[in-house]
Amino acid sequence: MVSGMSCRASEGFPLQFRRLYEYIVLACGFPYAVEPKTRVFVEFSIRRCSNFQPGLVNNTSKPDHDLHESQSSMAVETQLEYPSLGSSLRLDSKPQTPSIRQFPSNASIVLIGSRGAGKRTLGFIGATHLGRRLITEDHYFQETTGISRGEFLRKYGNNEFYRRNVEILKQMLEQHRSGCIIECGMGSLSNQAQRALREYSKTNPVIYVTRASHRIRSLLRLSEEEAARLEAADLSHRSCSNLEYYNLYDPSCDGTDTPPENGIGNVSSRLKNVKEDFSNFLDFLTGQGLIRNSLESPFSIAALPPECRSHTYALSLRLSSIPDLDLAELEAGADAVQLKIDIWSPHLQGIMAKQVANIRRKLGVPIIFHMEDYVFADSPMSVVDKEHAYFELLECGLRLGVEYIVVDLRFSSDRVAHLVRCSGPTKIIGHHLAQEENSWGWDDESWMIQYQRAKSLGCDMIRFVRATSKARDNDTAREFLAKINAIPGHLPVIAYNLGEHGRPSLISNQIFTPVTHPIMQATVSKAQVRQFLPTAAEAVQSLYQSRILDPLHFYHLGASVFYSLSPAMHTAAYRVCGMENDFQSLEVTSLGDIFRLCQDSNFGGAAITQPFKVEILSHVAAKSYHAKAIGAINTLLPLRMFPNNGPLDGSIQSLLRQANQRSRAGSIVAYYGDNTDFIGILTCLRRNISPRNVVQPSKTTAIVIGAGGMARAAVYALIQLGCRKIFMYNRTEAHAQDVASHFNSWAGGLTSDGKIVHVLRSIHEDWPAGYRLPTIIISCVPARSVANQAPANFEMPMQWLGSPTGGVVVELAYLPLDTPLLKQIRRVREETKPAWVIVDGLEVLPEQAIAQFELMTGRKAPKSRMRLEVMQNYHRYE
Ligand SMILES: O=C1C[C@@](O)(C(=O)O)C[C@@H](O)[C@@H]1O
């Protein structure tokens, strides 16, 4: 059975992978080699996935620190007001000229904003993430004039400085239209410069970077008056930008933050959260994330937008309730957050920017931006002015780069169509609400007319909501949904009834069902939470009760699995998400054992561990791009034969269809393999590599200890990171040679000598001449005896540890946690004080499990819960 499928699936793959390889190599993973010939591919856009039938990816293009503060100080700072407004509603800065926000994916990205906002740090993070050149205005000025700005000003005076500054800014923008991140300095404050930036924003993203004013003030040591002046001047940046990014305080850099203007070398070595936040923002902006994921790993939840997945939930969150909540506690089960703007303040733009950043940081899910119209209810403004104010605030949402914006279809068609035209990568959800109980039922033609109207206006999705007190309206709502879903090429539709009686329709609705959270029910005042909403876990439980989902069995399989923390992490995550699955570790001695266990029709997936990670690869019918490149899998998933599900031929489409059915039992016809070990390693490397040791392909060297499945994943993570000089040491040299030749034939083309992995024969030899000492060390050998093999007890030769800038050491073993290598690094750190950052096995383990849970279930993992589970259970083994 397996081999039959294997043959068909593998026939389908090579071409996909060849194209994919080119795409990845040239456009994404290996960013230093972007070639013009990749343009067409890279610009391919799947944002309008409107008529998605699972399996059909539509590629039509379009017609800081504050988080850490106590909740009380946040409440003061957000200055929320309810709309008791006597006068007209005015925001604290002028409305911007709406931007169309359609950019070529390689268009240079400009960062503007006040001094101290963090532009240079973000520029640096962005350039590293996207593999682009970082151009800073100061440096460019000096390169062009031969002297610094300060010197220029002293030598030539104000007027000449001003003239030259604008001239140089224009030249800098013009000469770098693509492939760069451009950081603008103070030059962007002059009128002429802002005119030039406004013009540039028609073709390129111009991001206005903001930060809490008290942070800027203390960072730059400004007086109150100076700070107020700087802030007022800074607001003018809104008018010449088309996007806005709030640089939230990152507690991971506490005590080490220095003004970024002092240069990259002084920037905190950590900034873990900022790196993640800004990289995600850029992925959304450039559209890289979705394309890459659907091609590379079709079972990853990032491979399909939530509206194309089955049963997704949107946590309903009011802006006014955020100060009373610890957002991190709301993690669990929701695929998106619906942020309802329910309050007014002249500073609303800033408040929204901060809270959007806050949600992204704490919950990491897409945001659906919804403006409540009652915000304007008490205002004496005319109807026309209210409409204007409403769309102005939606424009603010677009500027913040939220993933979805809800627009009320009561407003004029011109306005809605204009919003659609300006929406760039943001998707527009047309919203039709029937608030009156006595309004027409779901079978009335008016709903269909609204549907057609939203479609013709270019909305990406449509949402119908109806107040009801009649239980039978749930059946008609379901019928209405079925009617639309039967239209070929239909838009994704959300439809449910409001109120106590509407709950069944919330359960049967498929996309972005609004949900609440137990914490919100307990914390926030009754008026702030819609009591009739289920929690995401309750909604999922109902799917099990109504047999829409099936309880499945998951395993952790390997030769020595007694110690594993995987069952604790996965089981806790099932409970939090309302799933009825189970997960257990089982010791197996052969691949035969594995496939015997995994043929049960209720088998959901397995974490595969040593010694089977490499061996099992040739026994799966389909594998992710990563698993193939690594040559090992750690995640095994079933492929089932479902009726009406199209051919199971190994194509990306058929795998996406399978992914959308993964919580259903059914007879298994073959298996799919993926690898999340490299994700765990890559995530931890990205977090912990200091800017001083940032990967430079021509210079950085890394060493991987071991030559098993985990060592392969480590090499792959390093290649993804841009590392081109990877050394490998293993007790049995021949195994290391195998791994090296695998990667040299796969990716050797990325180096001039065709070699990306070099084998070190002995730890008694000096570090190879002509190569820098390693700044990345990854140990992938067991710290205890496995299958009668003695523990590796590996320590680095002291001469190999001589990197003057230190580096990062990743230890994958976690039993025992304090391995000989980590003990050695601690000793070295104490004695000679180079900046070695230690990442232990307990930091990597949950990261690979989080990705694995998402592959296995198709639901967003409760990350902090899984990380906590590791910490709480680890002591069992100490
Ligand atoms: O190697 C590992 C560690 C692991 O086996 C564990 O729980 O220990 C789980 C696997 O998914 C992973 O690839």
The ligand as a Tripos MOL2 file, in Angstrom:
@<TRIPOS>MOLECULE
LIG
   13    13     1     0     0
SMALL
NO_CHARGES

@<TRIPOS>ATOM
      1 O1         14.1350   14.7810   18.5590 O.2       1 LIG1
      2 C1         13.1000   15.2000   19.0100 C.2       1 LIG1
      3 C2         12.8450   15.2290   20.4500 C.3       1 LIG1
      4 C3         11.6820   14.3170   20.7610 C.3       1 LIG1
      5 O2         12.0330   13.0390   20.3980 O.3       1 LIG1
      6 C4         11.3740   14.3340   22.2720 C.2       1 LIG1
      7 O3         10.2630   14.5620   22.6870 O.co2     1 LIG1
      8 O4         12.3150   14.1010   22.9910 O.co2     1 LIG1
      9 C5         10.4620   14.7640   19.9340 C.3       1 LIG1
     10 C6         10.7580   14.7950   18.4480 C.3       1 LIG1
     11 O5          9.6570   15.4040   17.7850 O.3       1 LIG1
     12 C7         11.9810   15.6120   18.1650 C.3       1 LIG1
     13 O6         12.3210   15.5180   16.8110 O.3       1 LIG1
@<TRIPOS>BOND
     1     1     2 2
     2     2     3 1
     3     2    12 1
     4     3     4 1
     5     4     5 1
     6     4     6 1
     7     4     9 1
     8     6     7 2
     9     6     8 1
    10     9    10 1
    11    10    11 1
    12    10    12 1
    13    12    13 1
@<TRIPOS>SUBSTRUCTURE
     1 LIG1         1 GROUP 0 **** ****
